[in-house]
Amino acid sequence: MDYVIIVAGGKGLRMGSDIPKQFMTIGGKPILMHTMTRFHEYDPNMGMIVVLPHDQQDTWKQLCKEYHFDIPHEVVDGGDTRFASSKNGLAAIPDDAEGVVGIHDGVRPFVSREVIEECYEAARDEYAAIPVIPVTDTIRYVDRHGGGKNVMRSDYRVVQTPQAFDISLVKQAFNQPYQDSFTDDASVVEALGCQVVMVDGNRENIKITTPFDLAIAEAFLKGKQDNP
């Protein structure tokens, strides 16, 4: 059985709002519901775990009632860091479970079905997989003295989610003590010495964290409605 852990611990500070960003609405319903629907459409039998701060969980229950949202899922408490939140989500998966688990940002509602499938199938074959897209802007390295130089953007990729892993492997990885180098879930697995393979992501799979991102998301949804 496969799983997905949807990490939704944002507080909306960069949005300038009291509403957590995952609860803000686009296309008439909260962002988090759009995100969960993507994975449910890919595999309705997938185990779904949503990681939320404890003080947001009552609000989430009310939103599910208000929007008649009935996709089956388990809610677990978020932690102080992304590492802790992902670890809490993994703890909700039985230790003897076999299959693949994806860990996905709750505010990435536009991941394509194709990307989800590519990540899960690559992880099934190679144990760990992440979606990436090419860097299109010029990239500049800045040193500690304020100097810097341009670097070859072809040497770099922008990393997205879901990051997908063999369940037993990622559980083992998250038993490691936290390190500052754990910038995402894949870096935790890499610390075990496991190679992470890359698959093509989709450009629309943006992380909604600012008012500008929210406007882009609304425009994207409107474009889909106008051109189904």
N, C-alpha and C positions, 0 to 999 in steps of 0.2 A: 504493500500500500504506500502511495506517495502522500506527501504532506506539503503544505505551504505555511510559513510563518510570516505574517504581515505585521511589520513593526510600525506602530503609529504612536510615537511618543512626543510629537511636536506640540508646542505651546502657542504657536502663531505669533511669536514676538516680532519676526521680520515682516509679518503682515500688518503690524500695527493694530491688531485686533485682540479682543478678549476671547474670541472664539478659537479653539485649537484648529490649526489649519486642516487637519483631516476631517473635521466636521463642517467646514465651509462647503457651500453648495456650488456645484456647476451643473448645468443642464437639469436643474430642478431637484437634485439630491446630493447628499454629502459625498465628498471626494472619496472617502474610505469605502463607501458602498460601490462606487464605480470600480475601484481597484479589486475588491473581493469578487465582483461579478466576472471580471476577466478570467480569474482562475477557476471559478465555478463553471464557466462556459467551456473551459479547456478540459476539465475533468470533474464532473459533478460528484464523484465518489472520493475525491481528494480530502484528506483530513485538513481542516483549516483552523489555524490558531492565530488569534489577533492579540497583539501585545499593546496594552494601553496603560497609561498611568492610573493608579488606583482611584484617584479623585475624579477621573473622567468616565469611569465605567457606568455610573448611574445615568449620566447624560447619554451615553451610547445606547443603553437599554431603552431609554425614552425615544431616541431617534429611530431605533428599529421598530418600535410600536407605531410611531407617527408615520413612517414611510412604508409600513407593512413589509419590512425587509426580513425575509425568512431563510436566507442561506445558512445552513447549519455551520456553527463555528464555536470554538471555545475561546474565552477571554482569559488572559493571564496578565499579571502585573508587570509593568515596565520597570526597568532599572535606572540607575543614575547615568549609565553610559550605554552606547549602542551594544557593546560587548555584553553587558549585563542583561539587557533586554532580549537579545538573541538567545543568550544562555537560558533565560527563564522560559522562552518559547520552546527551546529544545527539550527542557525538562518535562514538558507536557506530552512528549512523544515517548511511548514505551521503550525501555532499553533494549528489548528484543525485536523491535520493529526492523523490517527490511524494506529497502526501497530508496527513494530519493526525496530529499526535502529542499524546497526553495525558500530563501529568505528574501523578502521583498519590502521595499519602502511603501508605507501606506499611502503616501501622496504621489505615487507614480501610477495614475489611473489609465494610462494609454499604452501600456506594454501590449504588444501584439500577441495573438495566439501563436503565431509562427515562432516568435522569440521564446515564449514560454516552452513550447515543444522542443525547440533546439537546445535550450539549456538543460531540460530534464533528460533528454536522450543522450546528450554529451556527457552529463554526469553519470548516467547509467553505464556508459562505456568507459569513461575516464576518471570517475570518482569526484571530480570537481570542475565546474564550468561557470563562466561569467559572460554576460553580454557586453560588448564594447562597440563604440562607434569612432570613426576617424576624427581627429582634431582638425578643424577647419580654420581656426584663427592662428595668427602668428604667436608662437610661444617664446617667452623670454625667461631665462634663468637669472635670478637676482641673488647675489651673494650677501653675506652678513655685513659687508662694508658699504652696501648701497650701490655697488657696481653690478654689472651683469652682461649677458650676451644672448643673442638669439640662438635657439636650438632647432634642430630638424623636427618639425611637427610630425613627419612621417614615422618618427621613432616612438610616438606616443599615441595612446588611445584614451578616450573618455569611458569610464566604467559605469555601467548601469546595474540595475537589478531586474529580475531575480538572479541571485547567485545560488546555484544549485549544487548539492553535495550528496554523496552516499551518507545515509543516516548514521551508521556506526562510526564512520570516519569523522564527521563533523562533531558528533558527541565527544569523541576522544579529543579532538582539537580544543573544544571549549572547556575541557578540564584543565587546560594550561592556566597558569597565573596570568592576569592581565598585563599587557605591555603597551607602552605608548605607541608602538609601531603597529598596533592593531587598528588600522584606519577603516577597515571594512571587514566583512565576514570572511572573505577570501584570504586576507592577510593572516587571519588566525589559523586557517588550514595550511597555508604555506609555511607557517612557523614549525609545523610538524615535518617539513621536508617534502610535502606533497605538491606536485605540479598542478597548476590550475590552467585549464584550456580556455581559449577565448572563442566565442561565437559572435556572429553579427547581431548587434542590437537594432532597435528601430528609432529613428530620429525623433518621433513623436513621444517617446517614452521619457518625458521630462519629469523632473521632481519639482512639485509646486511648493515653493517656499516664500515667494514675494508677491505683491500685488500685480507686478508685471506678468509673472508666471500664471496667475489666476486669469488675467485678461487673455493670455495666449490660449489657455485651456478652454475658456468659453468660446473663443473664436474657432478653435479646432472642432469643438462639439457642434457648433452652429454649421460649420462647413460640412460635417458628416450628415447632419440632418437635411441640409439643402441639396446634398449630392449623395444620396444613400447608395 
